[in-house]
């Protein structure tokens, strides 16, 4: 099992749980909104079309050769139209700043992000870095340069 080292950001709410897998087969660990003290009582209002960077109060040290993919929570997307603007977001193994979640409200009603609410999920994924070689000609394929629907419908 991989280990993710976590440090809480100064001023964060220490009573909130660390990221957790909510079922035995869950791929993503839920991340919670760890709002600034001044926002904890009222939450963060997210009007339709608006976006906000929601703090988690966490810094992480990921295993080398991995990334944390930050993904939307399906319930928020289905019920409220709230999702990630840059899904999936990427936390690189060498990043040491606070993990933030960039939410957008694509719904038709205002949504309030409540302190401690589960706002996203994080999936630990292995990463392979490539070497880039510039060439004059690429190898041929049956598909060739066809894209955007070129392989058929359905």
ABEGO torsion letter per residue (X at the ends): XBBBBBBBBBGBBAABBBBBBABAABABBBBBBBBBAAAAAAEBBBBBGBBBBBBAGBBBBBBBGBBBBBBBBAAAAAAAGBBBAAOBBBBBAABABBBBBBBBBABABBBBBBBGBBABBBBBBBBBBBBBBBBABBBBBAAEABBGGAAEBX
